[in-house]
Amino acid sequence: MLQFTTIARASDGLILGADTATSQGGSDDLERVKATAKNLLKKLSGQGPNLPEALTVEAASSNFHILTEGGVLFLTMCDPSSPSLASFAYLEKVAEEFLRQHGQQVDQAKRPYYFIKFDMTLQKIKRTFSASSSFGGNANPRNNAPVRKSFREVMGYGPLPKGQQAGGAGKSSDMTIALVAGGIGLIVVVGVIATVVMLS
């Protein structure tokens, strides 16, 4: 099932647009997952030719599917049972419409959600794919062999601690790690400075 879609500029991770209606219940959980998606897009941005055109990132109980096209990152989050081919067929349609409507303006965007009105098109495409048999696994996207990576691998957290399985409880901490990654850096720096002052 398609949960939500986020569109970002590949050069710097600036969020260009996103859908506002979602299929997932629990607003707090959803906001945490959306924040994780933004951190993921920020991490992937600026990688240029090193970034696969089609990438599936496995995190906690969700899969993030990311398509890179025309200098833009298109991400959708689905539950693991959803066929990845259908997710990429959906993303290819989203990319086609977005680049047709706004492709020439991507570099001009100066603020987040510059193309928020594209949400109407996103909702239409999502309804079409969610209601069609193509999301049952019959889709045949151009990107039919995505690169698959774990969330920890993409974010640079290293392997799971010994004794934890990739699909187990350790994996559920990925989103928490991503959410605090932005703020914890400052805390660590302050802590190190305080320690140095105390020791000197």
N, C-alpha and C positions, 0 to 999 in steps of 0.2 A: 504494500500500500504506500502511495506517495504521501509523505507527511508534510513537508514544506520544501520550498525552493528559495535559494538565495543566489544572487548574481553579483559578482565582484570584478573589479578591474585587475587584470593579471599582473600589471606592473607594480602595484602598491597595495592591493587588497582592499581598496575603497569599495564599500558596499554600494552598488548601483541601484539595486532593486530587490524586492522579495515579495512573496505572496503573503497576504494578511489573513486569509482564511486557512485553517488547518484541519486535519482529520484526527489529530491526536488530542485526547483529553488530558486534563491536569495542567493548568496554565503554568504553575511553578516549574514542573518538569520540562515543559515545552520551552520555557524561556532559558533554562539551563542548557538544553540541547542546542537551541539557536545560538547561544553565546559560544558553545563549543564549536559550532559550524563556522562562526566568524573567526575564531582563533585559528581554526584549521585553514581557512582561506588566506588569512594573513600570513601563516607559516608557508603556504604554498606559493604565495605571490612573489614575484621577482626572481623566480628560478629559470625563466626563459626556456631555452631548448631542453633543459634538464627535466622539465615537468612533462609527464606523459600526457598524451592527448586525452586518454580515457583512464581514470584512476578510481578504484574502489578502495575506500578506507574503512576497515572494520573496527568499530569502537563500541564497547559495552554491548547493549542489546540492539544496536542499530548499525546500518551500513550507510556511509556517505559516498555517493557516486558523484564524481566531478568530471566535467567535460571542459576542455580548454579549446577555445576557438575564437579567432578574430581578436586576440588580445583580451579576452574576457573569460572568467571562470564561472561555470554554471554548476551549481551544487544542488542535489536533492537528497533528502534523507528518507530512507525506507527501512522497514523492519527486515531482518535477514531472510525471511521466507519469500520476499518479493523477488521475482526474477530480475537479475541485473541487466539482461538484454533489453527488457521492457523499460527499465529505468533510463538506459542510455538512449533508447529510441525517443523517449519523452524529452530528454535533455537536448537531443539533436533538433527536435521540433521547436523547443524553447529558444535555442541558439539561433535557429533560422529566422524566427520571427523577431527576436530582439535585435539581431544584427541588421535585419532588413529595415526596422523602424529607427534604430538608434546607433547603428554601427559607426557612422561618421561623427557622432557626438561623444563617444566614449572618452576621448582624451580631454574634452572640454569640461567634464564633470568636476566640480569643485567641492561638492559637499555630499555626505552620505545620502543614499536613497534619491539621487538626482532624477532617476527614472521610475519613481514609485508608481506613476500612472500605468506602467506596464503591467501592474498587478492584475488589471482587468483581462489582459491577454493571457497571463499565467493561469488565471482561474479557468478560463475557457479551455485551454489546452489540457489542464489537469482533469477537468470534468470529462473531456473526450477520452483521455487515456484510462481514467479510472473506470469508465463505463464500458469500454470496448474490450473485446476478446484479446487485443494485443497485449494487455497487461497480464494475461494469463500465461504468457511465455511464447507467444507466436511472433513476437516482434523480431525484426532482422535489422538492427541498426548498423550503420557504417562502422562504428567502433564496437565490434563484437568480441574483442579479446582485451578487456581492460586489464591494466596492471593492478594487482591486489597487494595492499600493504596493511599492516596493523597501524592503529592510531598511534601507539607508542613509537613505532618506527618512524612515522612521518614527523611527529613532534620532537623526535630526538631524545626520548626519555630512556632509551636503552631497553634491554630485555626485561621481562617480568622477573620479580624476585624468585629465588629458587623455591620450588614446591608449589608455585601457582600456575594453573593451567591458563592457556590463552583465552578460553571461553568461560573461565570461572570467575570467582569473586574479584580476583586481582584486576580483571579487565574492566569491572564496573567502576573502578577508581579513575579511569582515563578521563572522563568528563570533568570530574572534580579537579584533577590535576590541571586540565586546560583552563578551567574557570579561574583558578587562583594564580595561574602562570603570570598573568599581567601584573597583579599586585604584589605577588610574593617577592619578585625581584628587588623591589624597593625595600621590603622588610629585611631581606638577606643583606643588602648593602649596608643598611643602618646597623644591623647586628654586627657585621664584620668591623665596621668603623668603631663601634662601641667597645668591642673586644680588643682591638688594637690600642685604643686609648687607655684601657684598663691595664694592659700588659706593659705599656711604656712608662 
